[in-house]
Amino acid sequence: MKQSRFVQLLVLLLVVSLPAWAQYPSNAGAGASQVAIGFTGGSTWTSSTTGICIWYFPVVGDLDLMSLFATDSSGNPVVDRAHSYLIWVSDFSVQPLPITSYFLALAPAGQGTIYYSSRPDKRDFSDLTKRSTWGVPMATFIREASLVRSGDNLTTDTFIFSADLVISNTFSLNGNPFNFSSLVPHGMTCFEYGQNGSAWEAGTCLAIGGSGRR
C-alpha cells in the first residue's frame, strides 16, 4: 500500500514538472563530445591544392527542419543547399605528403564561416569568390590543421578536424533567437567523409568540451 502511494506521488511530480521542462530553450548547448551538427555538401577545387568547401545542415542541435530550410508551395521544408538558411563556407589548401601507397595531405589551419540568409533562393554561386549574396556571417571558426586521408586516390576521403568558435552573433530561426555559442560554445570537432574528390561530403560535428582554446 505504501509502495503504491509512493508510485502515485512520483507520477504526479513528473506530470507537474513536464510543462516547465518543455519551456527550456531548444538551442541549449550540446554536451562535450555530443553530436551538435550534421552536414552535407561538397568542395570545389580551384587548383590542384586549393578549394572551397560549402556545407548545409540537416541537423543543428534539436532544431526542426522548418527552422533550417525554406519550404515549397505545399509548406514542406526542402532539404537541399538551395533552400538552406545556413551554409558553412571554408577556403582550404592541402600540402600532399610523400606517401606513395595512398593519398595523405596536410590541411593547414584556416577559417570557416556560417552564413545565414532568410532568402536562400537569392544566393548566387556562379562565382565562388563573390559572396555578397550568400547571407550575413553569424559564426566564425578557426579550423585547426589536420590531415586528409584517402586509400583510393581521392575516390573517397576522410578529413577530421577541430574548429574553435571565435565569433558568434544571435539571429532568428523560425521566429526564435539562436546563437551558435549556445550550441558549441568552445567549437566543434568534425568528421567529414567525401567521395569523388570531395565533390560530395557528409558527416557530423561534436561539441568540444572544457574551456576550449580561445
C-alpha positions, -999 to 999 in steps of 0.1 A, spaced: 0 0 0 28 24 9 46 15 -23 15 22 -43 11 57 -28 48 64 -35 44 55 -72 13 77 -75 32 106 -59 62 101 -83 39 101 -113 22 132 -101 55 150 -97 66 140 -132 34 153 -147 36 186 -129 73 191 -139 68 184 -176 53 218 -187 83 236 -171 108 212 -187 92 218 -222 99 256 -219 137 251 -219 153 267 -250 158 243 -279 193 256 -286 207 246 -252 244 238 -255 255 203 -266 275 184 -241 311 175 -246 315 150 -274 278 152 -281 267 154 -318 258 190 -324 257 193 -362 250 170 -391 261 183 -425 264 175 -462 276 194 -493 308 194 -512 341 210 -522 351 228 -554 388 226 -562 401 259 -575 436 244 -582 454 212 -576 460 222 -539 433 247 -531 395 247 -529 363 260 -513 341 238 -491 304 246 -488 281 226 -465 244 229 -455 230 215 -422 201 190 -420 209 188 -382 217 217 -359 211 207 -323 174 198 -319 161 224 -343 134 212 -367 137 213 -405 112 242 -407 138 263 -388 166 253 -411 151 252 -447 128 272 -468 95 255 -478 80 245 -511 45 256 -523 29 230 -500 47 243 -469 71 214 -466 108 222 -459 131 214 -489 163 198 -476 190 209 -500 216 237 -504 193 259 -525 168 261 -496 191 261 -466 191 292 -444 225 283 -431 257 274 -451 292 267 -439 320 281 -462 357 274 -458 386 281 -481 412 254 -478 445 243 -491 464 210 -489 501 200 -490 505 164 -502 529 143 -482 553 119 -499 533 87 -493 532 65 -524 508 38 -514 478 62 -507 469 99 -506 478 118 -475 480 156 -472 484 182 -446 454 206 -445 468 238 -428 448 258 -404 421 281 -419 388 297 -413 352 286 -416 322 309 -417 285 301 -412 263 324 -433 225 330 -427 201 342 -453 163 344 -449 161 342 -487 184 313 -497 169 314 -532 187 348 -537 222 333 -533 244 333 -564 270 306 -566 281 313 -601 313 329 -588 325 314 -555 348 344 -549 318 368 -548 298 361 -516 277 392 -511 245 373 -518 253 344 -495 239 360 -464 252 375 -431 281 358 -413 267 346 -380 296 324 -367 333 323 -374 355 293 -366 393 288 -368 399 254 -383 429 237 -368 455 219 -390 447 183 -398 452 155 -423 432 145 -454 434 107 -460 425 86 -490 433 50 -498 419 52 -533 434 83 -548 406 106 -537 377 84 -550 368 86 -513 385 105 -485 383 112 -448 390 146 -431 388 150 -393 394 184 -378 386 207 -349 373 243 -352 373 268 -324 344 292 -323 358 328 -322 328 350 -332 291 343 -329 260 365 -332 224 360 -323 199 358 -351 163 344 -356 154 310 -369 117 304 -374 110 333 -351 132 320 -323 166 335 -312 196 313 -319 233 316 -313 260 290 -321 277 299 -289 248 283 -271 253 250 -291 291 247 -294 305 274 -271 341 261 -274 338 250 -310 334 215 -326 353 185 -340 340 174 -374 342 140 -390 340 145 -428 337 117 -453 339 126 -490 335 110 -524 347 119 -559 374 142 -547 350 156 -520 326 168 -546 301 153 -522 307 153 -484 287 144 -453 294 139 -417 289 151 -381 304 176 -357 308 170 -320 308 198 -294 342 205 -279 342 202 -241 362 220 -215 374 256 -217 384 254 -254 414 271 -269 401 306 -274 
